């Protein structure tokens, strides 16, 4: 589905449900071994020209970086939430991700009439005010935009953490469980960024 079709899907949804403002929400880093899970929420301005959006995993890093700046500048509102490894370990990754969606929702409460959340889980506070949409980042432009914000923001965080913990290679794998990452864990042990509740070794 191309950008025009994604935008039209958003407009159709808003027209069908009589919403004047729609927020998309998505996360990045849920499956990583280290670093936070990041949740982004964004309200797009549909009166401006269309952004060439797609699921963040389907476009290049260079294009994601450019789109991140465009989305920030041209959105009506946005929020980006970090849920740390400690918070993840204190509950579990599903609960921590839902907590991030709740915080992002609260950050945009009063600015959006309805929320589209990528995935299966809808926080209870959003019942009647949102929908969980499987593969929402490939179906709605506003969710694709949130996907890009979350992915780029988290990638930047992990590149910054690479400077402090270069032995793990965070700049390359962003905390995900690559063979190189597992080898580094076996050699150096876990850092404070690692999720102790995950299988690290």
ABEGO torsion letter per residue (X at the ends): XBAAAAAAAAAAAAAAAGBABBBBBBBBGAABABEBBBBBBBBBBAABBBBBBBBAAABBAAAAAAAAAAAAAABABBBBBBBBAAAAAABBAAAAAAAAAAAAAAAABGABABBBBBEABBBAAABGABBBBBGAAAABAAAAAAAAAAAAAAAAAAAAAAAABAAAGAAAAGGBBBAAAAAAAAAAEBBAABBAABBAX
